[in-house]
Amino acid sequence: MWDFPLFPSQASTNAAKLDALMLFELGVVVFFTLLILVLVLGFAVRFRRGNPVDRSHPPTHSQAMEVVWIAVPMALSLLMYGWSTRLFFDMYAAPADAAQVDVVGKQWMWYLQHPQGRSETNELHVPLGRPVKLNMTSQDVIHSFFIPAFRIKQDVLPGRYTSLWFEPTKAGVFDLFCAEYCGTNHSIMIGKVHVMEPADYEAWLSEKGVGPSQAEEGERLFVQHHCAGCHRGSQTVHAPKLEGVYGKPVPIQDGENVRFVTADDRYIRDSILIPKGEVVAGYEPIMPSFKDQIGEADLLKIIAYIKSIANRETSQ
Ligand code: CUA
C-alpha cells in the first residue's frame, strides 16, 4: 500500500516530546504565514486602483497594535526558547544509571562495543525500556550518528568523545544512518538498531559464549602495550598508579602552577596519545606516545579497564 510516512515511528522516551515542540513551532509558522498572506491579498484587492473605497483619514499609529505586535511574538519566542532549552538538556544529559555502549565511526562503518564484551558492526542491539548512553568517537573523519525513530543525532568527531542517550519504548528494528557526508561510501554507512526485550537482550549478549568483558580486554591490551610495566608497582620507573584514578581530580603541572583536571575518558585518551600534554605533578614527562599504535576501539577498551579499577585502592 501507500507507505510514505512523514514521521518515523516514535520509539524513544524523547521522541514524542521532540515532535510536540516541532509541531508547535510549525503551527506558529503556518499561523503567521497565513495571517500575513490573507492580509496582504485582502488589502491588495480592497485598495486596488479604481476601487471606490474611503481613503480619507488613514490611521497613522495605534498604540494597542504596537503593544500586541511586541508582546505576542516576544511571549511566543520566550516560550519556544524555554521549552527547547529544557528539552535540549533532557536529551543530552544521560541518566546516571544508563548502560554505556562505545561507538567508533570509520570510513565506512560503525563499530559498537558493549561493556559485557560483545561487539558488532552496523548493528546495535539494546534492551527495551532501559536508558543507553553512547560514547562516540571517530577513527578518521567527521561522521554523524543518527537514529530517526529515537530522534537523536550527534556528530562523531576524530580526537574527541561525544555522547548521546536514549531509552527505547518500542521493540523492533529501526534504521541507523551516518548523517554527515564522509566520503565515497557515505551512503552505505548505515545499519539497524534492534530493540529487544531485556531477557532476549541478556541472551543475545552471551549468544556467542561468554567472552572477556570490555574491561578485561582492556587489561589485556594494557599489559600487551607494556603500560603495566610502569603503571603497576614497578620500582624502577616512577609512573602514576591508575587504581582509583578514574573520575577523580588529577593534579597537573602547568608551568609553575598546579591545576586539576578530572580523569575522565578524554583525559585518559589524551594521556595515552599525547602523554606530555598534561603531566601529573611530581612526575617526569617520560612516557612515550601511543599515537598511531592503538586504534580508537582499543583505546576505549583500555579506558573501560581503567574505569573498572576506579574503586580499587592504590597498590602503593
Ligand atoms: Cu560516515 Cu557519512
Residues whose N, C-alpha, C, O or C-beta is under 5 A from the ligand:
A	BS01	CUA	I142 H143 C178 A179 E180 Y181 C182 H186 M189
